[in-house]
């Protein structure tokens, strides 16, 4: 079948007219999954507020959004614009909600829940377009509603549910041969989760390669991304945000950002294989049958609808390879698959198509569908427990430290942090990000290891240093410079970067410090104090999260 062949197979009626009851079933499935997560969270994390999140990064989005809503621009420290978000659309959506309803973190959950419900319903629609089967479409919608990563995403305060909705909607419009709608949704999806851009060339190839269609897809997607790219160039000096330069160390983008190369066997073979295996494991963690069904589904789509449907679905194989070759940071399953969740709707719709190919008779199809439902429910329990422990960790460490900072430091205190989310949001203090996500000026210093980090601290002179000692062991041991005054330790750590986080008073503390701050314009402090090279890990043995890696 040619690339330009229409996606829709002949059918008796036009449009999508499945009964409203099917939509209610999908919503009920999601409500049940949401209730399981909420009850498990209450049992493990206690009666935490509605503003509890399983990642510190969730608070980064909220901090950006609140500053934007309050008129400080896209800035982390008010008045200092910075490209510190890989999901600017999510930040803007949150800021809009804050302007309309007040700057309360609960709105992030409300939007996430709404986006996830819409994603499950949109997945049902996509599966209908691909299978023309009401039963298979309903199954895809229900399985999406029960997918642990998407339920996590609904409650996480992160952008993943919005990205999943936009990706699913883009493929629905592609199935309808709506190039303009597809292009707009792909552009917005990339602003919500940059990995979604890998879909754009596949969608372009999966249709008539005309000048008009090429201009629409490239022009509209480019127009959506242009303001973000220009802002990144103005504030971070690269087309990508500061977060990319701080995290990505390998692959093609890593070479372009830092110039650091790696063995070709690692870049082209070992890591792609590792990411591909991890990808299928992650799919299996949602439903043990899903990996096999997605592969069968791509084949079924090619046989039934041609490249126009099969090529976009092939992202399910190409996504982990693209991550590994272009911008490796963590494996596809990292933090519940936060860099991959936007593809869950495609996986579920393709899985439904695969089931239609494998199970021809109605009894067999119903039997396998029941197995799929049971497998999803079985996987939901562990996902809910992981979410609950993550919430407990962030609430007990970063959020609690934020409140401690409010109670024990002056309002104009400057904090140097390696986790800049909840502490900054709760305390509203000026922060220096030791990892570089929102302080890109530190990134060149970080390449020198802890020696460079100390040199940077001597320039900006924070009043307090709050870090995981395991991330910066040499700094933590310098008691003549950094005096520990408070610490929090997690007994069951599942998501925090270290079991213990410590607050240190620095020698530049404006209220209790003993040493004046040096001239920030100078490359080192007047005292000339720095770590000896042998005291700190070299840049070659420090990973992208800032954690020391001992050879």
CORVENDA-V907469 format. One record per backbone hydrogen bond with DSSP energy under -1.0 kcal/mol. CO is the residue of the C=O (numbers start at 1). NH is the residue of the N-H. Records with the same first field share a line. If there is no record, write none. Layout:
CO: NH  NH
This chain:
2: 5
19: 22
20: 24
21: 25
22: 26
23: 27
24: 28
25: 29
26: 30
27: 31
28: 32
29: 33
30: 34
31: 35
32: 36
33: 37
34: 38
35: 39
36: 40
37: 41
38: 42
39: 43
40: 44
41: 45
46: 48
56: 59
57: 61
58: 62
59: 63
60: 64
61: 65
62: 66
63: 67
64: 68
65: 69
66: 70
67: 72
68: 71
73: 75
74: 82
77: 80
82: 84
83: 242
87: 91
88: 92
89: 93
90: 94
91: 95
92: 96
93: 97
94: 98
95: 99
96: 100
97: 101
98: 102
102: 104
104: 107
105: 108
106: 110
107: 111
108: 112
109: 113
110: 114
111: 115
112: 116
113: 117
114: 118
115: 119
116: 120
117: 121
118: 122
119: 123
120: 124
121: 125
122: 126
123: 127
124: 128
125: 129
126: 130
127: 131
128: 132
133: 137
134: 138
135: 139
136: 140
137: 141
138: 142
139: 143
140: 144
141: 145
142: 146
144: 147
147: 151
148: 152
149: 153
150: 154
151: 155
159: 163
160: 164
161: 165
162: 166
163: 167
164: 168
165: 169
166: 170
167: 171
168: 172
169: 173
170: 174
171: 175
172: 176
173: 178
174: 177
177: 179
178: 182
179: 183
180: 184
181: 185
182: 186
183: 187
184: 188
185: 189
186: 190
187: 191
188: 192
189: 193
191: 89
193: 196
194: 197
195: 198
196: 199
197: 200
199: 203
200: 204
201: 205
202: 206
208: 210
210: 214
211: 215
212: 216
213: 217
214: 218
215: 219
216: 220
217: 221
218: 222
219: 223
220: 224
221: 225
222: 226
225: 229
226: 230
227: 231
228: 232
229: 233
230: 234
231: 235
232: 236  237
241: 244  245
242: 246
243: 247
244: 248
250: 254
251: 255
252: 256
253: 257
254: 258
255: 259
263: 267
264: 268
265: 269  270
266: 271
269: 273
270: 274
271: 275
272: 276
273: 277
274: 278
275: 279
276: 280
277: 281
278: 282
279: 283
280: 284
281: 285
283: 287
287: 290
289: 293
290: 294
291: 295
292: 296
293: 297
294: 298
295: 299
296: 300
297: 301
298: 302
299: 303
300: 304
301: 305
306: 309  310
307: 311
309: 313
310: 314
312: 315
313: 316
314: 317  318
315: 319
318: 322
319: 323
320: 324
321: 325
322: 326
325: 252
326: 253
331: 334
334: 338
337: 340  341
340: 343
341: 344
343: 347
344: 348
345: 349
346: 350
347: 351
348: 352
349: 353
350: 354
351: 355
352: 356
353: 357
354: 358
355: 359
361: 365
362: 366
363: 367
364: 368
365: 369
366: 370
367: 371
368: 372
369: 373
370: 374
371: 375
372: 376
373: 377
374: 378
375: 379
376: 380
379: 383
380: 384
381: 385
382: 386
383: 387
384: 388
385: 389
386: 390
387: 391
388: 392
389: 393
390: 394
391: 395
392: 396
393: 397
394: 399
397: 401
398: 402
399: 403
400: 404
401: 405
402: 406
403: 407
404: 408
405: 409
410: 413
414: 463  464
415: 432
416: 466
417: 434
421: 425
422: 426
423: 427
424: 428
430: 415
432: 417
439: 442
440: 443
442: 446
443: 447
445: 448
446: 449
449: 453
450: 454
451: 455
452: 456
453: 457
454: 458
456: 459  460
457: 461
463: 506
464: 416
465: 504
466: 418
467: 502
468: 471  472
472: 476
473: 477
475: 478
477: 479
478: 481  482
483: 505
486: 503
488: 501
499: 490
501: 488
502: 467
503: 485  486
504: 465
505: 483
506: 509
507: 515
509: 513
519: 522
525: 528
532: 535
533: 536
538: 541
539: 542
541: 549
543: 546
547: 543
